[in-house]
Amino acid sequence: MYIKQITIQGFKSYRDQTVISNFSPGHNVIVGRNGSGKSNFFAAIRFVLSDEYTNLQKEERQALIHGGTGPATISAYVEIVFDNSDNRFPTGNEEVVIRRTIGLKKDEYSLDKKAATKSDVMNLLESAGFSKSNPYYIVPQGKIISLTKAKDSARLQLLKEVAGTRIYEQRRNESNKIMEETELKKKKIEELLEYIEERLKELEEEKEELRQFQDADKEKRCIEYALTQQELEYINKILNEIEDDRQNKVQKINEFQEVISSKEQEIKEKKALISEFKQKLEMLKIEKQQFDEERNERIKAKTNLKYVIRNTHENRINNKQLLDQLKNDLNVINFEIQKKEAELSQIIPLFQEELKKESILKQNLSTIEIQQKSLYSKQSRSYQFKNKRERDQFLKNEIQSINNTINIQTKQSEDLKNDIIASENKKKTLEVEINQIRAKTDNQKEILSNYEIKSQEINRKREQLIEERKQLWRRETKSTALVENYREEISVNRNNLFSILDRNQSNGIQNIQTIVEKHNIQGVYGPLYSLFKIIHERYNVPVEVVAGNSLFHIVVDNDETATQILEYMTDKNSGRVTFMPLNRLHPKPTSYPQDDSLYQTMLSVLEYDPMYEKAFQQVFGKAIICPNIEIASQFARTDNINAVTLDGDRADRKGTLTGGFIDNRKSKLEAILNISKFKELLENESSNNKQLKAEIERLNQEITKTQNELTNIDLEKHYSLDNNRTLTFDLENKSRENVLINEMISQKQKSLQEINLSIMKMQAQINLLNKELQTEMISELSNEEQILLEKITNEINQKKAELLEISTERAKNESRKNILENELNSNLKLRREQINSKMESLTLQVEENKYNNYSNDLTKVSSDLKQLEQKISEFERNIDNITKKIMKENNALETIQSELETVQNKQNKYQSKSEKYLAKRSRYIQQREESMFKIRELGVLPDEAFEKYQNVDRSILEKKFKDAKDILKKYSHINKKAFEQYDNFTKQRNVLNYRKDELDKSAQSIANLINVLDQRKDEAIARTFKQVSKYFSEVFEKLVPAGRGQLIMLKRAPNEINESQDKENSYIDQYFGVAIKVSFNSKTDEGLLIEQLSGGQKSLVALALIFSIQQCDPAPFYLFDEIDANLDAAHRKAVAAMIHELSKDGQFTTTTFRPELIENANQFYGVTFVNKVSSITNISKENALSFVESETKPQ
């Protein structure tokens, strides 16, 4: 066995948790600077394993707890783990863990992680070889020095301790104390015996006179007994009569009680039924109110729909009339358009033909007129010009002027052609745009139609969601009402429960939950009643009888939790409660009766979580349920167990029987079960209520979503309608623009034709002028030219006449054509577009669909309203029926209550009579007790007393009794207790003589024991001295091979021992000390006493003595704190070698500042001290040597 690991926290300089592990079973060395905490490490081990730190005061405890800077340390502990593979500790475990924890108010031990007492730990250490008589297995600083300075007598006392004489001396002192007490008792007994002998002589003289008195007294007592017995017989007769009458009354009272219990049960059932009916009535009223509200909403909706339908119907009729009117107008316009177009189709060919003819005639006429003009000009040239040159110059200028005009008009013609092409392109573009607008209009119609369909679908979905929400509202209202009812029931039952309990207890239970929630305390499981369920209600009464007030004990995980809550309760004056910490409950196993067919264990009727097993074992473990009180009493007597019946009668294992009537109205458990039942209902209904609210919220979101969709669709519809109006307006504008472009193209074509004709005329004129340039200037025309001129003039006249006729006809047709085209394009067709647009607009409003939808809605609302009326009527019938039932049940309840009151009055009368009987019976019982007391006071009567005056008349007995009393008056002066006193003193004398003999024997036994103890003590000391002396010589020789050492017992001088001391004391008391003689350089010389040695030599001798004591009484391990401090190098090496040798059989842990102990050690540790906190770590041998070398170097 050896130390395997040490854990220190909060002890002295070790503030933080310090774990020192991997200890070697051989030699371990600890190094560190002075003040670093090496000695505190050894003190920590002594703190756990020795008696040094016992019965500590508060200041001493505080000194052991770390007091440095940083957070305050309120407790400290040291834990030592032993390797127990050799099973030296008789625990059967491979490891043994001993721990000691100290605080300002606590000092606790634990063994293998379980709480233990100090005596348990010390006994275990003694069993493993930690002897209290050998204090040298732990050698702290200063122990060596104190041993070197010890006197011879102190060394002798040390040997006595090692020999274990303390036990012998303790037992010898106890024996001497007993001997003294025995002598004192013998002296008292002798004094008492002397007094008793004197008193017996006096009583011999009084006995004869007393005998005469006793005869007279016997006669008197016989007469008195006869009188008292007659009185007692009379009283018993009266009591029997009273008891018979009382039993009859009790039977009647019990019959009344059964009736009362039955009536109370009926009342309870009636009240429950009425409560149920009222709850149903409340639910029906709530539902009816909801249906009334829904009906009112439907009535409003119906009224609104009627109003909307009427308006829609009027609008529909008006729109229909307008549509019919527009259709008629459209037909008229179409007819006019067809008519105009037919006429125009006839006029246009004529107009074009006439226009063509007119154009040809104009060209011909223009050509002829140019020729005519040319001839006239030629004829007049001679008058205009003087010569040909002037004429030619004029003609050239004229040709130049005409060419310029032709160029201008040619440019105008080109511009007109370009304008016509641009206009025709624009016309084509307009026609495309018009077609696109018409396509868009058709598309908008389809979009509006789709919006209408989608709007209807969403409306239907919204109405469906609203209907679902109404259903959920109704369910949620019912659920809320149920939740409130359950809460009210819980409150009522809780008030009933707490009204039964003590006020402080009820306040405490109510405040527990608040404290736990406010301070977030974990490990509080609640009152015991909240942690179980009963499998059947028939077990309610026995469970409540067995549990009693334990039902309200608060179950917690440990006593720290309970203490924490109690502190808060004390601060706030929050009442009183009883806690059941599970870590403190240790119920003993219960042995139940073998015949389990006659009982049920109380635990078998309860359902609870296994984690609370200890609490339920504590309260219900020693209880069973029996069919009747007889069986219960038998089990309670034979099996030491509490037994209870289903009626609540209880047989206690201590012998008491409890039973009788139990008023269920004051049942705590019933109130608790009701609270639990309604809590469960409340929890379920609250969960359902939350789900309903969540579903309603979801529907609200869905309805809002559909409403948003409807709003978006309406916006889209309005947007489409606006687009449609815009398109219609654009179509009208484009159509007008198209008409204007057509007119413009016609006008430009006409202008182009005129310009071309003008150009053609001017070109013809130029040709004539060019021809004239090639001719000579003449004054007269030739005959041919004159004939031609005349012919041309006639032809011009003819052509003009034809042109006039054709132009007139053409103008007429053109005027008509323009009128028709203008009428068609500017009037009729535009009007047709407008009518079509209006008709389309009327169609897009879908008044007919709206009317149908509203009509369908009205039909549905009317149907719903009818159904609601039916439901409301049904609810009214149900409300009326339930109201009648409530009235009926109330009447029945009043009848039962009246009957109950009558029976209770009768019971009270019988109860009052029964109480009177009890009062009368009490008086007679008191008289009987007085009579029986008189008989007992008479003492032991002679046999003749029971028959001598049995049938004598009472008057004769009273006369005899008076005579006997007169005779006894003559003996009033005598000692009436002389016989009794004589017997008592005789008995006392015999007892005292016996006790005196016993005390003599006891004194002799004690004296023998003292002699044996002295002999054994002497033997133990002698044996120990021989062993220690032998080992001292061997050890010193190993430490100092050239020297020798011996222990010498110092004997007192003969004149110092007197004869009485020699007899009383053992032979060892003739020695007064132990001296030490050693020689360091010779094995033959006499040597020196320890007092004559140097300091280092003294330390070596002291170490030799310690090693010899340890070999005499070996320990499992040894702790040496700087034992080599005063030794020189050679001696340190010798000590190190011895420790190395001894470490094979035991574990050594040493501290040192020298290298010798380190050389042969197995494990090394270094102690550091930083910020007033010590710590220990494993280090290497090299580091340990390096440290001690640095410490030993001169500064």
Secondary structure, 3 states (H helix, E strand, C coil): CEEEEEEEECECCECCCEEECCCCCCEEEEEECCCCCHHHHHHHHHHHHCCCCCCCCHHHHHHHECCCCCCCCCEEEEEEEEECCCCCCCCCCCEEEEEEEEECCCEEEEECCEEECHHHHHHHHHHCCCCCCCHHHEECCCHHHHHHCCCHHHHHHHHHHHHCHHHHHHHHHHHHHHHHHHHHHHHHHHHHHHHHHHHHHHHHHHHHHHHHHHHHHHHHHHHHHHHHHHHHHHHHHHHHHHHHHHHHHHHHHHHHHHHHHHHHHHHHHHHHHHHHHHHHHHHHHHHHHHHHHHHHHHHHHHHHHHHHHHHHHHHHHHHHHHHHHHHHHHHHHHHHHHHHHHHHHHHHHHHHHHHHHHHHHHHHHHHHHHHHHHHHHHHHHHHHCCCHHHHHHHHHHHHHHHHHHHHHHHHHHHHHHHHHHHHHHHHHHHHHHHHHHHHHHHHHHHHHHHHHHHHHHHHHHHHHHHHHHHHHHHHHHHHHHHHHHHHHHHHHHHHHHHHHCCHHHHHHHHHHHHHHHHHCCCCEEEEHHHHEEECCHHHHHHHHHHHHHHHHCEEECCHHHHHHHHHHHHHHCCCCCCEEEHHHCCCCCCCCCCCHHHCEEHHHHEEECHHHHHHHHHHHCCEEEECCHHHHHHHHHHHCCEEEECCCCEECCCCCEECCCCCHHHCHHHHHHHHHHHHHHHHHHHHHHHHHHHHHHHHHHHHHHHHHHHHHHHHHHHHHHHHHHHHHHHHHHHHHHHHHHHHHHHHHHHHHHHHHHHHHHHHHHHHHHHHHHCCCCCCCCCHHHHHHHHHHHHHHHHHHHHHHHHHHHHHHHHHHHHHHHHHHHHHHHHHHHHHHHHHHHHHHCCHHHHHHHHHHHHHHHHHHHHHHHHHHHHHHHHHHHHHHHHHHHHHHHHHHHHHHHHHHHHHHHHHHHHHHHHHHHHHHHHHHHHHHHHHHHCCCCCHHHHCCCCCCCHHHHHHHHHHHHHHHHHHCCCCCCHHHHHHHHHHHHHHHHHHHHHHHHHHHHHHHHHHHHHHHHHHHHHHHHHHHHHHHHHHHHHHCCCCEEEEEEEECCHHHCCHHHHHHCCHHHHEEEEEEEEECCCCCCCCEEHHHCCHHHHHHHHHHHHHHHHHHCCCCEEEEECCCCCCCHHHHHHHHHHHHHHCCCCEEEEECCCCHHHHCCCEEEEEEEECCEEEEEEECHHHHHHHHHHHHCCC
